Amino acid sequence: MPQARGTRFTTMSRRLWCLLGALASTSAFADAYDFRIYQLGNPKEGGAGFTPSANANFRAFARRLGAAITSTNLAPPETLGHSAFAISAELSVVDLGTAIGATDMPTVRPINGAVLLPSIHIRKGLPWSFELGVRAAWWEKSRMGTGTLELKWALNEGFTYLPDIGVRGFVTKILNSRDFDVTAGGLDLGIGKQFAVAGMVTLTPYFGWNLTFVGASTGNVDFNPSRTLAEADAPNAQFSNYYVYDSVLAANNTNNRFYGGFRFIAGVVMLGFEFSYTVLGSFTDDTLGTTVNMPAVLAYNSTIGFDF
């Protein structure tokens, strides 16, 4: 009798954990723009929802997402100076291009229009024309964010008749994502010039080019999230239809971004606007042998803050 009671207890516990897992995986616990990458298709032949182009869909998704989360600079090439400090609130309005469907940006609900990425940006000047910065952003209507670490070096700045030239290296990572990871890093080359306007007021137009490398990988993805409790409880089906996408190598997944903008400082108050255009280009689907062409990503960035 104790053995039967123990068996019933084990069965009930297993059912309870399966139920909790099923509830946690439903969209009721997800915000509208959280990603559910199983919608990109199952790369495993014979699996539920098998899609021959699934790995290419994941690579395209990673490249587009990488362009979106790295579409902001909002600082001219000149540095702050070794003792200066700046903090600002920023907003990026990102247009991801046409054909935003489940196999392009697999969100809980379809993306409607541009995506907003509000952020906080902190920069600190360092000796020898270096500058260190961090940025924390939020992907709107989701539980995800991004973190950026950047280091800038001004090759030339502060000369009366010469432009300022700077290089910036950065790493940006998606945070609190489900089942997948996207990390983007790159090198930025910018040129600009500060002009004084009536005493304490300065205006700095600038433009530049940015090469970004986007890497991505996944954990085990459930390609049958709508399975019933009875199916989840079946011993032979509990771990079926769990697969991974091929990892995306950063060296083989690059974006070219061109940007331009201006910064306005009056006293310690700083305002800025920037336009960004990222060329995603194309790549070859290794499974089907076809060429995948991707639309450009546009971003309109603005900032307000304090420069001490």
C-alpha positions in Angstrom: 0.0 0.0 0.0 2.8 2.6 0.8 4.3 1.8 -2.5 1.1 2.5 -4.4 0.7 5.8 -2.5 4.3 6.7 -3.4 3.6 5.9 -7.1 0.5 8.1 -7.1 2.5 10.9 -5.5 5.2 10.6 -8.1 2.7 10.7 -10.9 0.8 13.7 -9.5 4.1 15.6 -9.0 5.1 14.9 -12.6 1.7 16.1 -13.8 2.0 19.2 -11.7 5.4 20.1 -13.1 4.3 19.5 -16.6 1.3 21.7 -16.0 3.4 24.5 -14.6 5.8 24.2 -17.5 2.9 24.4 -20.0 1.5 27.5 -18.3 4.8 29.2 -18.2 5.2 28.7 -21.9 2.0 30.3 -22.9 1.7 33.8 -24.4 -0.4 34.9 -21.4 2.8 35.3 -19.5 4.6 37.1 -22.4 4.5 40.7 -23.6 3.5 41.5 -27.2 7.1 41.9 -28.5 8.7 39.1 -26.7 10.3 36.6 -29.1 9.1 33.1 -29.6 11.7 31.8 -32.1 10.0 28.4 -32.7 7.9 30.4 -35.2 11.0 30.6 -37.4 10.5 26.9 -38.2 11.9 23.6 -37.0 15.3 22.8 -38.6 15.0 19.1 -37.8 13.7 17.1 -40.7 10.7 15.0 -39.6 10.1 17.2 -36.6 6.9 19.2 -35.8 6.7 22.2 -38.1 9.8 21.2 -40.1 10.9 24.1 -42.3 13.9 23.7 -44.7 14.8 27.3 -44.5 14.6 27.4 -40.6 18.3 27.9 -40.0 18.4 30.7 -42.7 15.4 32.3 -41.0 17.2 32.3 -37.7 20.3 33.8 -39.2 18.3 36.6 -40.9 16.4 37.2 -37.6 19.7 37.6 -35.7 21.2 39.9 -38.3 18.1 42.2 -38.3 17.9 42.2 -34.5 21.6 42.9 -34.3 21.1 45.9 -36.6 18.2 47.2 -34.5 20.0 47.0 -31.1 23.2 48.7 -32.5 21.5 51.5 -34.5 22.5 54.2 -31.9 25.6 56.2 -31.4 24.4 59.7 -30.4 27.8 61.1 -29.7 30.3 62.9 -32.0 33.8 61.6 -32.4 35.3 64.1 -29.9 35.7 62.9 -26.3 34.6 64.5 -23.1 38.0 65.2 -21.6 39.7 63.3 -18.8 37.6 64.8 -16.0 34.2 65.2 -17.7 31.0 63.1 -17.4 27.8 62.9 -19.3 24.4 61.2 -18.7 21.5 61.3 -21.1 18.1 59.7 -21.8 17.8 58.5 -25.4 15.1 57.2 -27.7 15.5 55.2 -30.8 12.7 54.7 -33.3 13.7 51.7 -35.4 12.1 50.8 -38.7 12.8 47.1 -39.4 11.8 47.3 -43.0 9.0 45.4 -44.9 7.6 41.9 -44.4 7.6 41.8 -40.7 6.1 38.3 -40.2 6.5 35.3 -37.9 9.5 34.1 -39.9 11.1 37.5 -39.9 10.6 38.8 -36.3 8.9 36.0 -34.4 7.2 38.1 -31.7 4.2 37.0 -29.6 2.1 39.5 -31.5 3.1 40.9 -34.9 5.2 44.1 -34.9 3.1 47.0 -36.0 5.2 49.9 -37.3 8.5 51.0 -35.8 9.9 49.7 -32.6 10.9 52.0 -29.8 14.1 51.5 -27.8 14.4 54.0 -24.9 17.7 53.9 -23.1 20.0 55.5 -20.5 23.5 56.4 -21.7 26.4 57.2 -19.4 29.8 58.3 -20.6 33.0 59.1 -18.7 36.1 60.9 -20.1 39.5 59.3 -19.6 43.1 60.6 -20.1 44.8 60.5 -23.5 41.6 61.2 -25.4 39.8 58.0 -24.4 36.2 57.7 -23.3 34.2 54.9 -21.7 30.5 54.5 -22.1 27.7 52.2 -21.0 24.1 52.1 -22.3 21.1 50.2 -21.0 18.0 50.0 -23.3 14.6 48.4 -23.3 12.9 46.7 -26.2 9.4 48.1 -26.0 6.4 45.9 -25.2 8.7 43.2 -24.0 10.6 41.9 -21.0 13.9 42.2 -22.9 16.6 44.8 -22.8 20.1 45.4 -24.1 23.4 46.3 -22.6 26.2 48.1 -24.4 29.8 48.7 -23.4 31.8 51.0 -25.5 35.3 52.5 -25.7 36.1 55.5 -27.8 39.5 57.1 -28.8 39.8 60.5 -30.5 42.6 60.3 -33.0 42.3 64.0 -33.6 40.2 66.6 -31.7 40.2 70.2 -30.6 42.1 71.8 -33.5 40.8 75.0 -34.9 40.8 74.2 -38.6 40.8 70.4 -38.6 37.9 68.0 -38.0 37.6 65.7 -35.0 38.2 62.0 -35.9 37.4 59.1 -33.5 37.2 55.4 -33.4 34.8 53.5 -31.2 34.7 49.8 -30.3 31.6 48.3 -28.7 29.8 45.2 -27.6 26.0 45.0 -27.3 24.1 42.0 -25.9 20.4 41.1 -25.7 19.3 40.6 -22.2 16.5 38.4 -20.7 15.7 36.7 -24.0 14.1 33.3 -24.1 15.8 30.3 -25.8 18.4 32.3 -27.7 21.3 34.8 -27.4 22.4 37.6 -29.7 25.6 39.5 -29.2 26.8 42.2 -31.6 30.2 43.9 -31.6 31.9 46.3 -34.0 34.1 49.1 -34.9 33.0 52.7 -35.6 34.8 55.5 -37.4 33.4 59.0 -37.1 34.2 62.5 -38.1 32.8 65.8 -36.9 33.5 69.4 -36.0 32.4 71.6 -33.1 31.3 75.1 -33.7 30.9 77.8 -31.0 27.7 79.8 -31.2 27.4 82.8 -28.9 29.5 82.1 -25.9 28.6 78.9 -24.0 26.6 77.3 -26.9 28.1 74.8 -29.2 26.8 72.9 -32.3 28.6 69.7 -33.5 27.5 68.1 -36.7 29.0 64.6 -37.4 28.7 61.5 -39.5 30.3 58.1 -39.7 30.5 54.4 -40.7 30.1 51.4 -38.5 30.9 47.7 -39.2 29.0 45.3 -36.9 29.5 41.6 -36.4 26.4 39.7 -35.1 26.7 36.3 -33.5 23.8 34.2 -32.2 23.0 30.8 -30.7 20.0 29.0 -29.1 19.3 26.6 -26.4 16.9 23.7 -26.8 13.8 25.2 -28.5 10.4 23.6 -28.0 8.8 23.3 -31.5 5.6 21.9 -30.1 4.6 24.4 -27.4 0.9 23.7 -27.8 1.2 20.1 -26.7 -1.5 18.9 -24.4 -1.0 17.9 -20.8 -1.5 14.3 -21.8 1.1 14.5 -24.5 3.5 16.2 -22.1 2.9 13.4 -19.6 3.7 10.6 -22.1 7.2 9.2 -21.3 8.1 8.9 -25.0 6.9 12.4 -25.9 8.2 14.6 -23.1 11.4 15.5 -24.8 10.4 15.2 -28.4 10.5 18.2 -30.8 13.3 19.9 -28.8 16.1 21.0 -31.2 18.6 23.8 -31.7 19.3 26.1 -34.6 22.7 26.2 -36.2 24.8 28.9 -34.4 25.4 32.1 -36.3 29.1 33.0 -36.5 29.8 36.7 -36.0 32.6 36.7 -38.7 30.0 35.5 -41.3 27.2 37.9 -40.3 28.1 41.5 -40.7 26.2 44.8 -41.2 27.3 48.1 -42.5 25.8 51.1 -40.8 26.0 54.8 -42.0 24.9 57.6 -39.7 24.9 61.3 -39.3 23.6 63.8 -36.8 24.3 66.8 -34.6 24.7 67.6 -31.0 23.7 70.9 -29.3 25.1 72.0 -25.9 24.0 75.1 -24.0 25.7 75.3 -20.6 25.4 71.7 -19.3 22.3 70.8 -21.2 22.8 68.5 -24.2 20.4 67.8 -27.1 21.0 65.6 -30.1 19.5 63.9 -33.1 20.9 61.2 -35.3 19.8 59.3 -38.5 21.0 55.8 -39.0 20.9 53.5 -42.1 22.0 49.9 -41.8 22.6 47.8 -44.9 21.9 44.1 -44.2 22.8 42.9 -47.6 22.2 39.2 -48.5 23.5 35.7 -47.7 23.1 32.2 -49.0 20.8 29.7 -47.4 23.1 26.7 -47.0 20.2 24.2 -47.0 18.3 25.4 -50.1 21.2 27.1 -51.9 19.1 30.2 -52.4 20.0 33.8 -51.8 18.3 35.6 -48.9 18.0 39.4 -49.5 17.3 41.6 -46.5 15.9 45.1 -46.3 17.8 48.0 -44.7 17.1 49.0 -41.2 16.4 52.7 -40.5 16.6 54.4 -37.1 15.8 57.9 -35.9 17.6 58.6 -32.6 17.3 61.5 -30.2 18.9 62.4 -26.8 18.6 64.8 -24.0 21.0 65.0 -21.1 23.7 66.7 -19.2 27.4 67.2 -20.1 29.5 68.2 -17.0 
